[in-house]
Amino acid sequence: MGSKSDDLKGRAKEAVGDLTDNEDLKREGQADRAGGKVKEVIEDVGEKAERLVDDIKDKVQGSDKD
């Protein structure tokens, strides 16, 4: 499940938990949202790492042509 869907699922659980006074469901929703944020950060770091590797490859390949 993606980070955005974890956030939406968490928000829904929190809302239902709030409406029904179900503290466990509210906490579960908060945990889902937190997990979504962690996934989002990990995805962002991974994308930045891929760009860095591509930049380094381009520079190495460019210096081989000289």
N, C-alpha and C positions, 0 to 999 in steps of 0.2 A: 504494500500500500504506500502511496506517495505521501510526501510531507503535507501537501495541501489537503488531501483526503483525511489524513490523521487529525489535522486541525479542525476540519468540519465535523468529523465524527466526535471529537472531543467536545466541541462547542455544543453539539446536540445532546450529548450525555450530560454535560454540565447543566444545560437548560432543563432537561427532564428531571435531573436530580434535584435541581432547585425548586421546580414546581411541585415535586412529590415529597420534598424534605428528605430525600435519600442521599445522605452524606457519602456513602460508598460510591454511588453512581457519579456524584459530583467529583470526587477524588479521582475516579477512573477517567473521567473526561479531562481533568487537569493533566493527568499522566499522559493521555493520548496526545494532548496539545503539546506538552513538553517534548514528547518523543518526535513529533512532527518537526519541531524547531531544531532538534538535534540532527535529524535527517537532512533538513534544509542546509544546515551549516556544513555537514559532511559532503553533500552534493556540490556545494559552492567551492569547497576546498579542492575536491576532485577535479572540477572544471578548470580551476586556476592552475592546478598541477599539470593537467594535460596541455594547457596553453604554454606553460613554461617549457615543458618537454619539446613541444613543437617549435618554439622559438629557438631553443638550443640546437635542435636538429637542423633548422634552417641556417643558423650561423655556422655550424660545423660543415654542412654541405656547401655553403657559400665559400668558406675558406679553402675547401678542397679544389674549387674551380680556379683559384688564383694561381 
